[in-house]
Amino acid sequence: MDGQYSLNLEVVFQHIDRAETFSIALPTIKLALVVDMRTKGDDGPFIRVLPMTRSASERLRVLRRLRPKLPRAAEILVVPWPSFVNGLVRAGIWERLQQRVEAAGSEAAVDQLTSALDELRSAESREFGALLRGEQYDVLWTRA
């Protein structure tokens, strides 16, 4: 993992393997990967990059609006990821997500996951570009 953050990857892998609904929050780019593995009829797994929410209950309300045909999700697991998007790949988290999604047998969900990684990388690139150009950021001190 990038930086000096401590995160038990085995626990993260267990949650990815078991949770029906979960989210990986990326506060550095103010986005979250939202995964809902529940299915019903033609509604397969749901994988999207969405703006971060203030709470897990708010995320559950968003899921309810986005997936009205499904029953209300009982809970959502949120994993904070305070590092780079490619850190998810290097740590093996993305591979574990791919395995879970592929096991669900939905080609559309596999495509959604691939698109989500591209979208997260693009958003991170835009955010770092804005940082370098001084957009949306304030200088705390300048060189004398």
PyMOL commands that set and color helices and strands:
alter all, ss='L'
color gray80, all
select helices_A, chain A and resi 9-18+56-66+85-90+93-103+107-133
alter helices_A, ss='H'
color red, helices_A
select strands_A, chain A and resi 21-26+31-36+46-51+77-80
alter strands_A, ss='S'
color yellow, strands_A
deselect
rebuild
show_as cartoon
